[in-house]
Amino acid sequence: MSDKVWINDELDISGFKYPVRYSQTAIDNVFVPFLKTLAHMRTDLDRKVICYLAAPPCAGKTALSMFLEKLSRERNDVEPIRAVSMDGFHFPNSYLDSHLAMRDGSTIPMRFIKGAPETFDTDLLQQKLRAVRGDGAHFPIYDRNIHDVIPDAMAIEDDIILVEGNYMLLRNPKWTNIRALADYSVFIKAEPGGLLKDRLIERKLHGGKTPEQAEKFFNQSDVSNINLVINNSVPADETWVLLDDGDYEKLPTEDDD
């Protein structure tokens, strides 16, 4: 039996109440030191700080980023951060329905691989990140009620911005300029099967798909996206590991020695 002390919370994600839990150990030894690092960086650089939180699909990065934002605003020993998602930079469904992609030598509608790197508007993401470094910008959001993008829905003017997403550290020409805009980064390491698969199947079921459709989409799109992120992301400043119980721990770095 685990001797961890768990902290339970509830977050509002796209209009849905989402229960989360993290261990006090992770909060004290991973989350708070990370927030302090960003606060020190903000002071040292004397400008806005952009940090990326990259991870494979369903590694918990959206809920984690929002919890980190909430935690940062509850403590007086760190600076408040603003969490935003890369998901808002999906191409709209109308675009995905009218454009094609190549898979295994075949041409298919982009909607069939929604969530793959080419289904994101990297030019718009880069533009917004550059703007937020200055006077701020309005970011799009991905609304899971309608499963589509709402343009310019959220004003971002904060001093520390945490951008979470699968591909923020992707080793790919279209993402190179985006990677270069980060002051700091975290990567969450996770195994392709097990917890990630269970979470992705459950997400599709909640979205209205049948178990057969959810399994098919996982095998057709999700598993390739997971492997892409795990195998083709550049090293981050910090690496966190998603544990089997859904908690996180930080891998040691040279600076920890």
N, C-alpha and C positions, 0 to 999 in steps of 0.2 A: 504494500500500500504506500502511495506517495505521501511524503511528509510536507509537501508544499502547502503554503497558505495561499488560497486563491482569492482574488479580488473580482467580484462580479459587477458588471455595469450593463447599461443599455444605451445604445447609440441610435440616432436617427439617420438612416442611410437611404436616400432617395424616397423619403416618405414612409419607409418601413422601420418599425422598431426592431432592432437587431441586438440580441443579448451577446455579450462578450465576457470572457474571463481571462485574466492573466495572473501569473503568480507574483507574489510580493517580491520574490527573488529576481524575477525578470524586470520588474519595475525598478528595483533598487540598483541592480547590477548592469542592466542593459539600457533601459529606456531613459532614466534620469541622467546617467553619464552622457548619453547621446545628445539629449537636450542641452546639457551644459556645454558640450562641444560646439553646438551651433550658436549658443549664446556668446561664447568666447570668440568664435569666428566673426560674428556680427560686430563685436567691439573692435577686434583687431583690424578687420578690413574697413571698418567705418563706412559700410554701405549695405545694401540689401544682400541677403544670402539665399541662394537657391540650392536645395538639397534634393537628391533623387532617392526614392525607395523602390528598388526594382526586385521583382520576384516572379516566378511562374504563376500561371492562373490558379486562383483559389488557395494561395499561400497565406491569405488573410491580410493582405497589404492595405486594402481599403479601410477595413475596420481598425487595423492597427494604426494607420496614419491619423484617423479621426480620434482614436484614443490618445495618441501622442499629442494632438492639438489640445484636447480637453485637459490632459495632464499638465501641459505647459501653462495653461491659463489658471490652473488651480494652485500653482506653486509660486513662491516669491524668490526662488534661487535660480530660476531660468527665465528666458524671455519667451513670450507667446509666439507660437508658430501658426501658420495657416496651411492646412492640408488641402490639396487639390488632386484630382484624378486625371490621368491620361485618357480615361475612357471618354471624356467629353470631346476628344479629338478623333473619334470614329468619324468616317465619312457618313453622312446621313443615309438612311435606308434607300431614299430615292436614287442616290448616287450608286450604292451597292447593287441595286436592282438593274441599273442601266449600264454598268461597266463589267468587264470580264477579267478573269485572272487565269493564269496557267497553273495546272496541277498535274504532275505525272504525264506531261505531254498532251493533256487535254485542256480545252478552253471551257471554263465554267463561270457562271455568274458569281460575282464577288460576294453576294449575300451568303453563298454556300460556305464560305470560309471566313465569315465575319469574326473578327478578333485576331486574324492573322496580321502581320506587320503591314502588308500593303493595303489593308482596309482602314488605315489611319492617315489623317491629313498632316503629314510631318512638316509641310511648309507653314501651315497655320500654327502648329505647336511651336515651331521655332520663332515665328513672328510674335506670338503672345509672350513667350519667355523673355525675349529681348525687351518687349514693352514693359513687362512687370518689373524688370530691373531698374527701369526709369521711374516714370510717374505712376505706373500701375496699368492694369488692363482688365477688361471684362473677358472672363473665360467661359467657354461653353460647358455644359454639363450633360452627362448621359442619364436620362430618366428611365429607370427600369420599370416604371409603370407603363410607358408607351414603347419601351425598347428602342428609343431613338434619341437623337441629339437635340438639345435646345441651345441655340447660339447665344453667346454673350449674356449668359444668365447669372453670372456671379462676378462681382467686383473684387479684384485682388489688389490690395494696396499695402500689404503687410511687409514687415522688414525681414522676416524669415519665412520662406515658402518651401513646403515639403511636397514634392510632386511624386505621386506613386503611380506605377504602371509596369506592365510586363517588359516593355522594350526600351526603357529609358537608358539602359547600358548596352544595348544591342550592338554587336560588332557587324555593322552593315552601313554601306555608304550613305543611305538616306538618313541615318540616325547619327552620323559622325558629328555634324554641327550641333545637334541637340545635346549630345554627350558633352561637348566642349563648353556648354553654358553652365554646367554644374560646378558649384564650389565644393561640394561634398557628396558622398554617396554611400548607400547601404544596399547590400544584396542579401536576399533571404534564400538560403539553400534548402531545398526540399526534395524528397524522393518522388519520381514520376507517378508511381502507383499509390495504393493505399489511401491515405488521407486526402490527397489532392483529387484523385479520381472520385472518391465518395462525395466530396464537396461539389465537384463539377456536375456529377449526375444529379445530386439533390437540387442544385441551382436550376438545371434544365427542367426538372420535374415541377418546381415551384413556378417556372415560367410557362407551364401549360403543356410541355411535351410529355408524350407517353414514355414509359420505361424503355421501350424499344427505340424510340426516336432519340432519347437522351444518350443511350449507349452508342447509337450510330454516330451521333454528332461528336461524342467523345473520341471515338476511333477515327473519325474522318478529319476532325479539326483540332480538338483540344490536345490530344496527345502529341501531335507534331509541334504545337505551340509551346507546350511544356518543355519538350526536348530542345527546341530552338533556344529558349531562354536559358536553360541550364547549361547548354553546351556552347553558346555563342554570345555570352555577355562578357564584357571586359571586367577585370577585377575592380571591386569597389573599395572604398576606404575602410569600410567595416563589412564583415559578413556575419549574419545571424542565421541560426539553424532553426527550422520549424521542427519541433519535436512531435512524437506520436500523440502526445496528450494535447496538442494544439498550442503549447507554450513556446517560448523562444529563449535561446541562449546565444551569446556572442562567442565567435571563434577568436582565440587570441591573435593579436597582431604583434609586429615587431615593437611598436610603441608601448605594448603592455609589459614587455620584458624589463 
